[in-house]
Amino acid sequence: MRNCFILLLLSFTALISCGDDSKAYLVGEDFINLDSKLVLIDTLTLQTSTIQLDSVVTSGAARILIGAIKDPVFGDLTSQSFLRLVPKDFFIDEKAIYDSIALILRYDRYYYGDTLQVQTYRIHEITDKFEPKDKDQTQFYNTSTLNYNNEILGERSFKAYPNKKDSINITLKHSFGENLFNNIQNKTIENIDDLDKIFKGIAVVPDNNNNTVLGFNLNVAKSSVIRLYYTLDDGLNSDNDRYKDFDIFELFNNITSDKTTTLLNSITDGEYILPSDKANNKMYIQSGTSLNMRIEVPYTRDLTSLESKNGGTVINATLKMYPDPKSHNENISSIESLNVFVIDNKNRLVKQLFDPSGNPVNAILKSYNSELNYDYYYSADITSFINEIQTSPYLTKYALLFQLPNNNQSVDKLLIYDSASGKETKMKIELTYLLY
């Protein structure tokens, strides 16, 4: 098997050029006045698969994600948000009179799914202390949750216009707001600790019939808030309307996916590896749910069999990957890059992949015909990864993990063809090897 592999390596030679484009060097001839040879290879074996990491940290995310998606390929997804809100101060004038309370969710223009359908959100009051249930954890994950009261504080059905409208306003139960108002006004609530005893936060829960996930803003200038309305006749202004905003102090998004009826159903834990040949010769990547693409190059060490008496080295190794244009609801061009990490044989993160200059390696979307979607491909320079495995004194079983950017604050998805796909979509490594 290995002998056949080596013969294949040696058979892939080509014309190369260096410096002056008009001067070509034939593989096997002198290269820059040295006794050197270049071997060009594009037949390295790739083992490709889909994995699902145990969880994604969603506390501290810069976006509120709410909604649900019906998806027969990736699985039905639901995202609900848990918010802890605190006012800038704890003072309301004793002459003020309570009016109403509402949750204002400001669009940040992110959406995924069908915005033409009516969305329904329900607001519930959290009953747990706003902290991870596992005492060993300090962060919330996409799998985290908190208990909340079944009583609905507020509900609204609406059509989303994330690129046209500023926000949606959900009126909350009158008695809920009045209780907060009275406790601040009479100084029962004077600080965060007092507030936590009476109000721990809210959960925003989408209806299961929704088919869109929407993003809402946490930007300081246009943040989503709970707004407490009241009036105050101060004798100075004809406009007596006042309000107090409760800003988001802490949040996490609970993002779950039911893959029962999909090819991904066999993925049971973070160590499970689903080979692409058992998934229609594709790899599945989805942010929010921690689905990632795994690529292993098992015969990297066999490159040493090519070496001459003085040795050899990898000059460049470029991985080319072709996406299924139908896997993303927008144009593929909206996903401009993929993050690249090194993982071990149990899918545990080892490190982010860097190039020799210390820059993070990303798979960059490129196109040789921007008008045709299938002409897009991702290109990643994995030279440092190949060199590290080839030169390591240990038999490392490292692989590459590819992940969507904004992994903890979006629900984008992508399908990538493997090396057994058709000629136009075949994944491959284009490798240049220098023999001294």
C-alpha angles and dihedrals in degrees: 000000000000092000089056090048092052092049089053091051093052092048095062105084129142147167115286134188132206131190101330108054090208093063117074128192121209116223106258095034127097114295117206091339094302132112090255138134134196123218118196116204133182101160102079110143115250126199107203130185148146123252134178118217115222094251148335124233107242101167109104092026114153094228140056108227119199131167148060135258130202106216124166092188105045098021133258110300131205127186122188127173131224114204133190110198131194131181121236089241138004101233131111120168113252090233093057120113121213118242114168146311133230142173111236114200112191117205118238091192096252116128138153124195136014111340091181091075122086113259125208124201126185124197122215131180115244114237099187125080107264098254136097113283091224104076090208091062126082097183139054121240136199086264094051122107141171130211117255137185116269090223112103113235092188141347136193137177116202147149113251122235101175093166097043110034130056102220150333121246121213115191112221129212112292095225091051092057094041091055092053091046095051094046092052094043094050091043096245084126110048102145144011094277091055090047093052090058091058105025123025099172143273139275118218107208124188123217112256090236092064116110101192137071114210131196123221129198131260094176109134094233095047104021126155110254147170105244121205111201124205141150129239125185102207093168091240107078132047088212106075097173115121136168141190120213124216104207124207106265097173136001146166134188119230105211119181134170131201106213096168096121097037136085087254092066092099092064101101105162145358094279096053116108119202108201114224092234087067092050105055091280091291139111122224124223123180130164120223094029095058097239108157141175118247122201125184125185100203102180099048092119091058088073087081088070087072094058123117123219091284096046135240145242141207110257096185139352118189122184115209120197129180121211126215101245091209093060094077122062091217127045112298088239089075088074099065099172148005126223116238127213137171116238134180131238091279092052093252116151112254101173145311112277115251131185122236089270092058097253121135113257116233132179102241124207112238135175137198092189113028093189094063118064096207090060091071119103138168120238125197128181102223096167093121091051093051092046093049093053094043095050100036114114088219130071094244118189095204124154137185123254120204119201136176117250117251086033094168099045108043140048100216118147138201138184119210124196117234130225092272093061125105123300095263095049102035116136113228147159117237104205132184115200123190119210114201 
